[in-house]
């Protein structure tokens, strides 16, 4: 790898290990195998720009993991409820396996408030996530999902994802399981219908 790639890999490792706010330029250069601090300015312009680029790569990997959780939901002979529960069980497992990336995404959300570069990136990522979740829940190809469905189904699914993830990051011992989510949504839906 070249210096640019080494810096990206080092910054990504620091995001996972230390988080956004605690990662220094010195940390990044050490994690990148001793690439000089000046190389950050040369290749990226600033620590902020490098961390944003590294976070973008990490988000791509994270999106692929979520895609695998959604794609791997199938249970032979399972109906919609079983499929839903299986998908959420796999998603919850990703909270454990990819915990550092989920934590980095929460920290990046806070950083986005002060970053004109990161905020649109996070907004774009959320829009993509809403569309992907809407496609999964409706069984329609992503490109064919209409905007009303993205806005309603996709937004509700993303809210469920974000809220569940936050509970798992803070207190995994009392966070909901896939079965808990099914039971809760059934009760909420029954209340809306009643």
GROMACS elastic network, one bead per residue, 0.5 to 0.9 nm:
[ bonds ]
;  ai    aj funct       b0    kb
    1     4     6  0.79339   500
    1     5     6  0.57780   500
    1     6     6  0.61874   500
    2     5     6  0.54141   500
    2     6     6  0.60742   500
    2     7     6  0.85928   500
    3     7     6  0.60081   500
    3     8     6  0.85732   500
    3    32     6  0.81658   500
    3    35     6  0.63622   500
    3    36     6  0.87232   500
    3    39     6  0.72474   500
    3    40     6  0.89003   500
    3    43     6  0.83556   500
    4     7     6  0.51853   500
    4     8     6  0.63112   500
    4     9     6  0.87236   500
    4    39     6  0.77564   500
    4    40     6  0.79863   500
    4    43     6  0.61584   500
    4    44     6  0.83084   500
    5     8     6  0.50398   500
    5     9     6  0.61502   500
    5    10     6  0.84835   500
    5    32     6  0.86557   500
    6     9     6  0.51263   500
    6    10     6  0.60203   500
    6    11     6  0.84847   500
    6    29     6  0.87229   500
    6    31     6  0.84442   500
    6    33     6  0.72652   500
    6    35     6  0.74764   500
    7    11     6  0.59304   500
    7    12     6  0.84219   500
    7    28     6  0.67541   500
    7    29     6  0.68075   500
    7    31     6  0.79560   500
    7    32     6  0.52272   500
    7    33     6  0.85130   500
    7    35     6  0.71287   500
    7    39     6  0.82844   500
    7    40     6  0.72654   500
    7    43     6  0.88802   500
    7    50     6  0.77761   500
    7    54     6  0.86088   500
    8    11     6  0.51199   500
    8    12     6  0.60622   500
    8    13     6  0.85467   500
    8    28     6  0.86335   500
    8    32     6  0.77810   500
    8    50     6  0.68876   500
    8    51     6  0.78869   500
    8    53     6  0.71914   500
    8    54     6  0.53016   500
    8    57     6  0.84717   500
    9    12     6  0.51423   500
    9    13     6  0.61892   500
    9    14     6  0.86475   500
    9    28     6  0.88073   500
    9    31     6  0.78672   500
    9    32     6  0.64780   500
    9    54     6  0.72448   500
   10    13     6  0.50888   500
   10    14     6  0.61981   500
   10    15     6  0.86653   500
   10    27     6  0.81907   500
   10    28     6  0.52724   500
   10    29     6  0.69071   500
   10    30     6  0.75684   500
   10    33     6  0.77501   500
   10    54     6  0.85497   500
   11    15     6  0.61326   500
   11    16     6  0.86440   500
   11    23     6  0.81347   500
   11    25     6  0.88891   500
   11    27     6  0.81613   500
   11    28     6  0.51684   500
   11    29     6  0.81883   500
   11    31     6  0.72546   500
   11    32     6  0.74620   500
   11    50     6  0.70896   500
   11    51     6  0.60423   500
   11    53     6  0.87962   500
   11    54     6  0.59068   500
   11    55     6  0.83342   500
   12    15     6  0.50765   500
   12    16     6  0.63415   500
   12    17     6  0.86091   500
   12    28     6  0.86131   500
   12    51     6  0.74039   500
   12    53     6  0.88438   500
   12    54     6  0.50767   500
   12    55     6  0.65797   500
   12    57     6  0.79609   500
   12    58     6  0.68263   500
   13    16     6  0.52135   500
   13    17     6  0.60533   500
   13    18     6  0.82595   500
   13    28     6  0.82276   500
   13    31     6  0.70323   500
   13    32     6  0.87341   500
   13    54     6  0.88583   500
   14    18     6  0.53075   500
   14    19     6  0.65206   500
   14    20     6  0.78317   500
   14    22     6  0.86935   500
   14    23     6  0.61244   500
   14    24     6  0.86980   500
   14    27     6  0.69906   500
   14    28     6  0.64305   500
   14    31     6  0.71208   500
   15    18     6  0.55421   500
   15    20     6  0.54772   500
   15    21     6  0.87961   500
   15    22     6  0.85818   500
   15    23     6  0.69066   500
   15    51     6  0.76607   500
   15    54     6  0.80957   500
   15    55     6  0.75764   500
   15   100     6  0.80092   500
   15   101     6  0.79515   500
   15   104     6  0.63136   500
   16    19     6  0.58651   500
   16    20     6  0.85154   500
   16    99     6  0.87100   500
   16   101     6  0.60179   500
   16   103     6  0.79837   500
   16   104     6  0.64574   500
   17    23     6  0.87997   500
   17   100     6  0.70886   500
   18    21     6  0.79381   500
   18    22     6  0.57086   500
   18    23     6  0.58765   500
   18   104     6  0.89920   500
   19    22     6  0.57387   500
   19    23     6  0.62401   500
   19   100     6  0.82864   500
   19   103     6  0.77671   500
   19   104     6  0.58870   500
   19   107     6  0.70774   500
   19   108     6  0.87414   500
   20    23     6  0.55672   500
   20    24     6  0.87507   500
   20    51     6  0.74663   500
   20   104     6  0.69383   500
   20   107     6  0.65048   500
   20   108     6  0.68877   500
   20   111     6  0.78878   500
   21    24     6  0.80472   500
   21   107     6  0.79721   500
   21   111     6  0.81747   500
   23    26     6  0.81907   500
   23    27     6  0.60851   500
   23    28     6  0.71083   500
   23    51     6  0.89294   500
   24    27     6  0.50533   500
   24    28     6  0.64352   500
   24    29     6  0.87989   500
   24    47     6  0.79382   500
   25    28     6  0.51491   500
   25    29     6  0.62901   500
   25    30     6  0.86270   500
   25    37     6  0.66440   500
   25    40     6  0.81224   500
   25    47     6  0.64296   500
   26    29     6  0.52283   500
   26    30     6  0.61429   500
   26    31     6  0.85684   500
   26    36     6  0.89542   500
   26    37     6  0.70887   500
   27    30     6  0.51925   500
   27    31     6  0.61011   500
   27    32     6  0.85340   500
   28    31     6  0.50916   500
   28    32     6  0.60362   500
   28    33     6  0.88212   500
   28    34     6  0.86545   500
   28    35     6  0.85916   500
   28    37     6  0.84519   500
   28    47     6  0.88533   500
   29    32     6  0.50137   500
   29    33     6  0.65498   500
   29    34     6  0.51888   500
   29    35     6  0.52203   500
   29    36     6  0.62350   500
   29    37     6  0.62124   500
   29    39     6  0.89511   500
   29    40     6  0.84291   500
   30    33     6  0.54869   500
   30    34     6  0.50054   500
   30    35     6  0.73232   500
   30    36     6  0.89040   500
   31    34     6  0.71933   500
   31    35     6  0.87214   500
   32    35     6  0.59924   500
   34    37     6  0.86338   500
   35    38     6  0.84498   500
   35    39     6  0.68455   500
   35    40     6  0.85443   500
   36    39     6  0.53990   500
   36    40     6  0.74783   500
   37    40     6  0.55759   500
   37    41     6  0.74221   500
   38    41     6  0.53862   500
   38    42     6  0.63400   500
   38    43     6  0.87786   500
   39    43     6  0.59120   500
   39    44     6  0.80191   500
   39    45     6  0.88648   500
   40    43     6  0.54245   500
   40    44     6  0.55197   500
   40    45     6  0.63914   500
   40    46     6  0.62848   500
   40    47     6  0.67564   500
   40    49     6  0.89996   500
   40    50     6  0.71135   500
   41    44     6  0.53974   500
   41    46     6  0.52863   500
   41    47     6  0.76936   500
   41    50     6  0.89003   500
   42    45     6  0.59578   500
   42    46     6  0.85527   500
   43    46     6  0.85767   500
   43    50     6  0.83199   500
   44    47     6  0.75184   500
   44    48     6  0.85847   500
   44    49     6  0.57518   500
   44    50     6  0.55092   500
   44    53     6  0.84854   500
   45    48     6  0.83363   500
   45    49     6  0.65003   500
   45    50     6  0.76907   500
   46    49     6  0.52267   500
   46    50     6  0.63178   500
   46    51     6  0.86633   500
   47    50     6  0.50960   500
   47    51     6  0.60956   500
   47    52     6  0.84978   500
   48    51     6  0.51843   500
   48    52     6  0.60772   500
   48    53     6  0.86229   500
   48   115     6  0.84592   500
   49    52     6  0.50344   500
   49    53     6  0.61806   500
   49    54     6  0.85957   500
   49   117     6  0.79858   500
   49   118     6  0.88045   500
   50    53     6  0.51054   500
   50    54     6  0.61198   500
   50    55     6  0.84736   500
   51    55     6  0.59051   500
   51    56     6  0.84260   500
   52    55     6  0.50270   500
   52    56     6  0.60995   500
   52    57     6  0.87545   500
   52   108     6  0.87156   500
   52   117     6  0.76862   500
   52   118     6  0.63346   500
   52   121     6  0.87334   500
   53    56     6  0.50426   500
   53    57     6  0.64837   500
   53    58     6  0.87398   500
   54    57     6  0.52044   500
   54    58     6  0.62470   500
   54    59     6  0.86138   500
   55    59     6  0.59737   500
   55    60     6  0.85508   500
   55   101     6  0.89221   500
   55   104     6  0.80631   500
   55   105     6  0.81777   500
   55   108     6  0.81251   500
   56    59     6  0.50505   500
   56    60     6  0.63161   500
   56    61     6  0.88292   500
   56   121     6  0.78777   500
   57    60     6  0.51178   500
   57    61     6  0.65049   500
   57    62     6  0.86597   500
   58    61     6  0.51340   500
   58    62     6  0.61056   500
   58    63     6  0.85724   500
   58   101     6  0.71470   500
   59    63     6  0.59349   500
   59    64     6  0.84882   500
   59   101     6  0.78985   500
   59   105     6  0.79854   500
   59   125     6  0.81711   500
   60    63     6  0.50676   500
   60    64     6  0.63168   500
   60    65     6  0.87542   500
   61    64     6  0.51016   500
   61    65     6  0.63728   500
   61    66     6  0.87938   500
   62    65     6  0.50314   500
   62    66     6  0.62844   500
   62    67     6  0.85448   500
   62    98     6  0.78579   500
   62   101     6  0.72059   500
   62   102     6  0.82745   500
   63    66     6  0.50522   500
   63    67     6  0.60627   500
   63    68     6  0.85959   500
   63   125     6  0.89404   500
   63   129     6  0.81064   500
   64    68     6  0.62023   500
   64    69     6  0.86606   500
   65    68     6  0.50198   500
   65    69     6  0.62768   500
   65    70     6  0.86790   500
   65    91     6  0.87959   500
   65    94     6  0.75096   500
   65    98     6  0.87100   500
   66    70     6  0.62037   500
   66    71     6  0.84984   500
   66    90     6  0.88721   500
   66    91     6  0.68394   500
   66    94     6  0.77387   500
   67    70     6  0.50925   500
   67    71     6  0.59640   500
   67    72     6  0.83300   500
   67   132     6  0.83196   500
   68    72     6  0.56891   500
   68    73     6  0.84248   500
   68    90     6  0.88669   500
   69    72     6  0.51770   500
   69    73     6  0.63215   500
   69    87     6  0.62403   500
   69    88     6  0.81455   500
   69    89     6  0.87533   500
   69    90     6  0.54072   500
   69    91     6  0.56749   500
   69    93     6  0.89053   500
   69    94     6  0.78898   500
   70    73     6  0.55174   500
   70    74     6  0.86266   500
   70    87     6  0.58235   500
   70    88     6  0.84612   500
   70    90     6  0.79158   500
   70    91     6  0.77154   500
   70   133     6  0.84390   500
   70   136     6  0.71591   500
   71    74     6  0.72668   500
   71    87     6  0.82593   500
   71   136     6  0.85784   500
   72    75     6  0.85264   500
   72    86     6  0.85459   500
   72    87     6  0.72486   500
   72    90     6  0.78576   500
   73    83     6  0.58774   500
   73    84     6  0.75187   500
   73    85     6  0.84276   500
   73    86     6  0.54306   500
   73    88     6  0.82550   500
   73    89     6  0.87240   500
   73    90     6  0.72588   500
   74    77     6  0.87252   500
   74    78     6  0.74745   500
   74    82     6  0.86486   500
   74    83     6  0.58948   500
   74    86     6  0.74166   500
   74    87     6  0.78326   500
   75    78     6  0.51650   500
   75    79     6  0.82864   500
   75    82     6  0.73379   500
   75    83     6  0.63413   500
   75    86     6  0.74580   500
   76    79     6  0.88347   500
   78    81     6  0.76791   500
   78    82     6  0.52802   500
   78    83     6  0.61176   500
   79    82     6  0.53537   500
   79    83     6  0.61290   500
   79    84     6  0.86188   500
   80    83     6  0.50141   500
   80    84     6  0.60313   500
   80    85     6  0.85748   500
   81    84     6  0.50703   500
   81    85     6  0.61599   500
   81    86     6  0.85249   500
   81   182     6  0.72598   500
   82    85     6  0.51415   500
   82    86     6  0.60288   500
   82    87     6  0.85194   500
   82   179     6  0.89431   500
   83    86     6  0.51001   500
   83    87     6  0.60736   500
   83    88     6  0.86511   500
   84    87     6  0.51697   500
   84    88     6  0.62870   500
   84    89     6  0.85889   500
   84   137     6  0.86424   500
   84   178     6  0.77502   500
   84   179     6  0.89712   500
   84   182     6  0.75268   500
   85    88     6  0.52250   500
   85    89     6  0.60850   500
   85    90     6  0.86618   500
   85   177     6  0.83826   500
   85   179     6  0.56953   500
   85   180     6  0.86644   500
   85   181     6  0.75936   500
   85   182     6  0.64067   500
   86    89     6  0.50221   500
   86    90     6  0.62581   500
   86    91     6  0.86049   500
   86   178     6  0.67608   500
   86   179     6  0.85362   500
   87    90     6  0.51799   500
   87    91     6  0.61620   500
   87    92     6  0.86184   500
   87   178     6  0.76568   500
   88    92     6  0.59614   500
   88    93     6  0.84348   500
   88   161     6  0.87194   500
   88   177     6  0.75507   500
   88   179     6  0.83576   500
   88   181     6  0.80065   500
   89    92     6  0.51235   500
   89    93     6  0.62539   500
   89    94     6  0.88271   500
   89   177     6  0.65018   500
   89   179     6  0.80321   500
   90    93     6  0.50063   500
   90    94     6  0.64886   500
   90    95     6  0.89999   500
   90   178     6  0.84328   500
   91    94     6  0.51237   500
   91    95     6  0.67811   500
   91   161     6  0.84072   500
   91   165     6  0.88896   500
   91   178     6  0.87203   500
   92    95     6  0.50888   500
   92    96     6  0.70273   500
   92    97     6  0.89818   500
   92   164     6  0.80071   500
   92   165     6  0.73876   500
   92   168     6  0.77684   500
   92   176     6  0.88833   500
   92   177     6  0.74071   500
   92   178     6  0.76644   500
   93    96     6  0.53058   500
   93    97     6  0.62721   500
   93    98     6  0.84133   500
   94    98     6  0.53806   500
   94    99     6  0.72933   500
   94   102     6  0.88301   500
   95    98     6  0.55003   500
   95    99     6  0.50855   500
   95   100     6  0.87099   500
   95   101     6  0.87492   500
   95   102     6  0.67666   500
   95   165     6  0.65585   500
   95   168     6  0.69223   500
   95   169     6  0.73421   500
   96    99     6  0.50980   500
   96   100     6  0.87224   500
   96   168     6  0.82559   500
   96   169     6  0.84160   500
   96   172     6  0.89533   500
   97   100     6  0.83695   500
   98   101     6  0.54346   500
   98   102     6  0.63130   500
   98   103     6  0.87023   500
   99   102     6  0.51018   500
   99   103     6  0.60869   500
   99   104     6  0.84967   500
   99   169     6  0.73966   500
  100   103     6  0.50683   500
  100   104     6  0.60498   500
  100   105     6  0.86226   500
  101   105     6  0.61510   500
  101   106     6  0.87197   500
  102   105     6  0.50897   500
  102   106     6  0.65112   500
  102   107     6  0.88067   500
  102   165     6  0.78257   500
  102   166     6  0.89366   500
  102   169     6  0.81470   500
  103   106     6  0.51528   500
  103   107     6  0.62863   500
  103   108     6  0.85438   500
  103   166     6  0.89829   500
  103   169     6  0.74814   500
  104   107     6  0.50146   500
  104   108     6  0.59293   500
  104   109     6  0.85135   500
  105   109     6  0.61766   500
  105   110     6  0.88546   500
  105   122     6  0.89128   500
  106   109     6  0.51297   500
  106   110     6  0.67508   500
  106   111     6  0.88994   500
  106   166     6  0.86215   500
  107   110     6  0.52428   500
  107   111     6  0.63357   500
  107   112     6  0.86652   500
  108   112     6  0.59230   500
  108   113     6  0.88719   500
  108   118     6  0.77790   500
  108   119     6  0.88437   500
  108   122     6  0.81919   500
  109   112     6  0.51038   500
  109   113     6  0.70864   500
  109   118     6  0.84131   500
  109   119     6  0.77211   500
  109   122     6  0.71832   500
  110   113     6  0.57549   500
  110   114     6  0.79396   500
  111   114     6  0.57304   500
  111   115     6  0.64518   500
  111   118     6  0.75958   500
  111   119     6  0.82002   500
  112   116     6  0.72705   500
  112   117     6  0.77572   500
  112   118     6  0.50508   500
  112   120     6  0.82743   500
  112   121     6  0.86812   500
  112   122     6  0.74220   500
  113   116     6  0.80123   500
  113   118     6  0.82964   500
  113   119     6  0.65853   500
  114   117     6  0.89958   500
  114   118     6  0.83529   500
  114   119     6  0.79788   500
  115   118     6  0.52639   500
  115   119     6  0.60145   500
  115   120     6  0.89235   500
  116   119     6  0.57687   500
  116   120     6  0.71381   500
  117   120     6  0.62148   500
  117   121     6  0.67643   500
  118   121     6  0.50443   500
  118   122     6  0.61602   500
  118   123     6  0.86279   500
  119   122     6  0.51832   500
  119   123     6  0.62042   500
  119   124     6  0.86332   500
  120   124     6  0.60073   500
  120   125     6  0.84504   500
  121   124     6  0.51502   500
  121   125     6  0.61635   500
  121   126     6  0.86752   500
  122   126     6  0.61842   500
  122   127     6  0.86400   500
  123   126     6  0.51239   500
  123   127     6  0.62338   500
  123   128     6  0.86613   500
  124   127     6  0.50730   500
  124   128     6  0.61982   500
  124   129     6  0.85542   500
  125   128     6  0.51015   500
  125   129     6  0.61076   500
  125   130     6  0.86379   500
  126   130     6  0.60980   500
  126   131     6  0.86138   500
  126   158     6  0.80148   500
  127   130     6  0.51397   500
  127   131     6  0.63087   500
  127   132     6  0.86634   500
  127   150     6  0.83637   500
  127   154     6  0.87042   500
  127   155     6  0.88184   500
  128   131     6  0.52030   500
  128   132     6  0.61775   500
  128   133     6  0.86229   500
  129   132     6  0.50662   500
  129   133     6  0.60428   500
  129   134     6  0.84256   500
  129   154     6  0.75682   500
  129   155     6  0.88326   500
  129   158     6  0.70939   500
  130   133     6  0.52164   500
  130   134     6  0.60122   500
  130   135     6  0.85305   500
  130   150     6  0.58426   500
  130   151     6  0.74831   500
  130   152     6  0.89815   500
  130   153     6  0.78725   500
  130   155     6  0.56208   500
  130   156     6  0.84311   500
  130   157     6  0.72674   500
  130   158     6  0.60321   500
  131   134     6  0.50873   500
  131   135     6  0.61200   500
  131   136     6  0.86921   500
  131   142     6  0.62679   500
  131   143     6  0.85335   500
  131   145     6  0.71651   500
  131   146     6  0.89560   500
  131   147     6  0.84776   500
  131   149     6  0.83158   500
  131   150     6  0.52239   500
  131   151     6  0.83800   500
  131   153     6  0.88197   500
  131   154     6  0.58097   500
  131   155     6  0.85941   500
  132   135     6  0.51115   500
  132   136     6  0.63127   500
  132   137     6  0.87592   500
  132   141     6  0.87315   500
  132   142     6  0.60483   500
  132   150     6  0.84627   500
  132   154     6  0.73978   500
  133   136     6  0.51150   500
  133   137     6  0.61900   500
  133   138     6  0.85667   500
  133   142     6  0.88018   500
  133   150     6  0.81294   500
  133   153     6  0.76721   500
  133   154     6  0.52579   500
  133   155     6  0.83638   500
  133   157     6  0.62795   500
  133   158     6  0.71711   500
  134   137     6  0.52454   500
  134   138     6  0.60435   500
  134   139     6  0.82081   500
  134   140     6  0.80836   500
  134   142     6  0.77527   500
  134   145     6  0.71927   500
  134   149     6  0.64807   500
  134   150     6  0.55170   500
  134   151     6  0.85682   500
  134   152     6  0.82596   500
  134   153     6  0.53636   500
  134   155     6  0.80299   500
  134   156     6  0.89543   500
  134   157     6  0.74109   500
  135   138     6  0.53442   500
  135   139     6  0.56222   500
  135   141     6  0.57501   500
  135   142     6  0.50941   500
  135   143     6  0.85225   500
  135   144     6  0.82441   500
  135   145     6  0.62299   500
  135   149     6  0.87012   500
  135   150     6  0.81258   500
  135   153     6  0.89134   500
  135   154     6  0.79302   500
  136   139     6  0.52372   500
  136   140     6  0.69193   500
  136   141     6  0.80887   500
  136   142     6  0.82096   500
  137   140     6  0.80692   500
  137   153     6  0.75316   500
  137   154     6  0.82163   500
  137   157     6  0.84142   500
  138   141     6  0.87657   500
  138   145     6  0.84027   500
  138   149     6  0.85937   500
  138   153     6  0.82988   500
  140   143     6  0.82889   500
  140   144     6  0.64284   500
  140   145     6  0.62547   500
  141   144     6  0.53268   500
  141   145     6  0.65412   500
  142   145     6  0.54145   500
  142   146     6  0.88989   500
  143   146     6  0.82773   500
  145   148     6  0.84106   500
  145   149     6  0.65338   500
  145   150     6  0.67647   500
  146   149     6  0.55004   500
  146   150     6  0.64336   500
  146   151     6  0.87832   500
  147   151     6  0.60118   500
  147   152     6  0.85623   500
  148   151     6  0.50426   500
  148   152     6  0.61333   500
  148   153     6  0.82340   500
  149   152     6  0.51305   500
  149   153     6  0.53268   500
  149   154     6  0.65890   500
  149   155     6  0.86922   500
  150   153     6  0.57650   500
  150   155     6  0.66134   500
  151   154     6  0.58028   500
  151   155     6  0.54491   500
  151   156     6  0.81973   500
  152   155     6  0.53304   500
  152   156     6  0.61240   500
  152   157     6  0.85788   500
  153   156     6  0.52608   500
  153   157     6  0.61222   500
  153   158     6  0.85806   500
  154   157     6  0.51499   500
  154   158     6  0.60865   500
  154   159     6  0.85628   500
  155   158     6  0.50825   500
  155   159     6  0.61020   500
  155   160     6  0.85885   500
  156   159     6  0.50747   500
  156   160     6  0.62407   500
  156   161     6  0.86262   500
  157   160     6  0.50406   500
  157   161     6  0.61353   500
  157   162     6  0.86391   500
  158   162     6  0.60111   500
  158   163     6  0.84059   500
  159   162     6  0.51776   500
  159   163     6  0.59891   500
  159   164     6  0.83492   500
  160   163     6  0.52747   500
  160   164     6  0.59359   500
  160   165     6  0.83636   500
  160   181     6  0.88568   500
  161   164     6  0.52614   500
  161   165     6  0.59703   500
  161   166     6  0.85735   500
  162   165     6  0.51205   500
  162   166     6  0.61500   500
  162   167     6  0.86903   500
  163   166     6  0.52004   500
  163   167     6  0.63371   500
  163   168     6  0.87477   500
  164   167     6  0.51951   500
  164   168     6  0.62916   500
  164   169     6  0.87096   500
  164   175     6  0.72689   500
  164   176     6  0.70432   500
  164   177     6  0.89552   500
  164   181     6  0.88598   500
  165   168     6  0.51054   500
  165   169     6  0.61376   500
  165   170     6  0.86535   500
  165   175     6  0.87243   500
  166   169     6  0.51295   500
  166   170     6  0.61898   500
  166   171     6  0.84603   500
  166   175     6  0.88891   500
  167   170     6  0.53212   500
  167   171     6  0.58199   500
  167   172     6  0.67444   500
  167   174     6  0.79781   500
  167   175     6  0.53450   500
  167   176     6  0.77844   500
  168   171     6  0.54026   500
  168   173     6  0.78571   500
  168   174     6  0.79652   500
  168   175     6  0.52794   500
  168   176     6  0.78117   500
  169   172     6  0.63315   500
  169   175     6  0.87157   500
  170   175     6  0.85036   500
  171   174     6  0.59097   500
  171   175     6  0.61473   500
  172   175     6  0.50022   500
  172   176     6  0.82557   500
  173   176     6  0.87527   500
  176   179     6  0.78272   500
  176   180     6  0.53953   500
  176   181     6  0.64327   500
  177   181     6  0.63503   500
  177   182     6  0.87480   500
  178   181     6  0.51905   500
  178   182     6  0.64069   500
  178   183     6  0.88061   500
  179   182     6  0.51166   500
  179   183     6  0.62511   500
  179   184     6  0.85866   500
  180   183     6  0.51305   500
  180   184     6  0.60358   500
  180   185     6  0.85147   500
  181   184     6  0.50695   500
  181   185     6  0.60020   500
  181   186     6  0.84520   500
  182   185     6  0.52691   500
  182   186     6  0.61279   500
  182   187     6  0.87152   500
  183   186     6  0.51756   500
  183   187     6  0.63524   500
  183   188     6  0.87465   500
  184   187     6  0.52072   500
  184   188     6  0.62246   500
  184   189     6  0.85779   500
  185   189     6  0.59358   500
  185   190     6  0.83885   500
  186   189     6  0.51227   500
  186   190     6  0.60161   500
  186   191     6  0.85388   500
  187   190     6  0.51028   500
  187   191     6  0.61950   500
  187   192     6  0.87058   500
  188   191     6  0.51138   500
  188   192     6  0.63343   500
  188   193     6  0.87461   500
  189   192     6  0.50463   500
  189   193     6  0.61829   500
  189   194     6  0.85194   500
  190   193     6  0.50558   500
  190   194     6  0.59114   500
  191   194     6  0.50937   500
